[in-house]
Amino acid sequence: MNWGRGLFIGMSIFMLFIIALAVMIFRQDTDGYDHGYYEKGLEFNAEYNREKGVFTDGVKPGIKLAGNILQINFKEKTEGRLLLQRPSDEKMDKSLMFHSDPTGQVRVPLKQFAHGHWQLVLAWSSTTKQYTYQQKIFVP
């Protein structure tokens, strides 16, 4: 075999490699760019302000586990959403709407929840503001 034939075969293999890479790149359906980047950033700021408002306004709820009952005490009568997230299995996550009694107390039975660690996320609205509070709890 002479050097011309080897050079031709080497260049042909290299060109096929480049063409295969170009085809692979053009077949990809995602460009890796998050098109909702700015909207997510704005939502993050709003969520941060709701969490910060709990401490600046002094409306941190009191959370207590009494047997199989989760007791949440607010400063005033309120309504909102309670999200219990299981860190080990997101299929077990539960979202509940709640309305407190006139004293600001909410009682949630925990019989349907598995024992272990849970992330408690409270989102509620007061007279003029919205708040979000998170806390880890252990269901015995």
N, C-alpha and C positions, 0 to 999 in steps of 0.2 A: 504494500500500500504506500503510495507516495504522500508527500506532505500536503498537497493540494486537496486531496480527497479527505484527509483528516481535518484540515481547516474547515472545509465545507460542512462536514458532519458536525463539528463542534459549534460552528455558527448556527446551524439549523437547530440543534438542540437548545441553544441559548435563546433563539428567537421563539421557539415553541414554548419555552418556559415563560418568557415575557408575555406572550399572547395569552397563555393560560392564566397568569396573574391578572391581566387586564380583564379577562372574562369574569374571573372570580370577584373582582372589585365591583364591576358593573352589575352583577347579579345580587349583591347585598341590598336588602330592602330598607335597612335603617342607616342613617348617616351618623348616628351617635349623638346627635344634637337634641337636647330636650327642648321641644318647642314651647312648653309651658313654664320655662325657667323663670321668667319675670313674674308671672302670676303666682307661682309657688313662693317666690320671695316675698311678695306682698302679703300672701296668706300667712307666711311665717311671722312677719312683723305683727299682724293683727293677733295671731295666737300668742305671741310673746307679750303683747300689751294686755291681753286678757289674763294671762298668768301673773304678770307683774302687778296688775290692779288688785289682785286678791290681797297682797301684802301691803301695798300703799294705802288701800282703803280700809284695811283691818277687818276684812270679812272672811278670814280663813275659817272653813267649817271644822267643827269638832267631829272626829271620827272615832268610834268605839265599837269593838266587837264584844257582844254580850251573848255568849253561847252560840246559837245558830242565827243570831240577828245582828245585822250591820246597822248601827245607829249613827245617823249623821245629823248634827245640830248646826243650823244656820242662824245668823243673827236676826233674821226676819222671815216671814212667810215667803216662799219662793217656789219656782218650778223650773225643771230643766231635764237634763239627760245624764244618766249614770252609765258609764261604760266600764265593764269589768273585763280586763284582758288577761289571758293566761299566757305568760311568756313562753312556756314550753309547747303550747299547742293552740294556734290561732283559731282552730275550728271550735274551741270551747268558749270563745269570746261571747259576751252577752251585752246587749244594749237595752236599757230600761228607761222609760220616761218616769219622772217622779213629780209629785206635788207634795209639798210639806204641809203639816198641820198648822194651825194659827200660831203656834209657838215656834215654828221653824224647824220642827223635827221630822226626819224621814227614817222609817224603819224598813229594812229590806231583809226578808228571810233568805238564808244562805243554804237551804236544804238541797237545792238543785245544783249547787256548785261543788266541784271536786275539792278535796283537801289539798292545801299547798299554797304556793305564792301566787298572788294576783296583783295586777296593776289597776288601781282604781282611778278613773278619770271622771271628774265631775265638770259639767258645763251647765251653767245656770245664768239666768238674767235677773238683775235687780230692777229697781225702778227705772234707772236710766242707763245702766251699764251691763255689759256681759262679762262673765268671769269663767275661768277654767282653772281647775286645781287637780294635781296628780299626787297620788301617794301609793306606796307599796303596802299591801296588807297580806297577812297569812291567815287563811281559813283553816281552823283546826278540824 
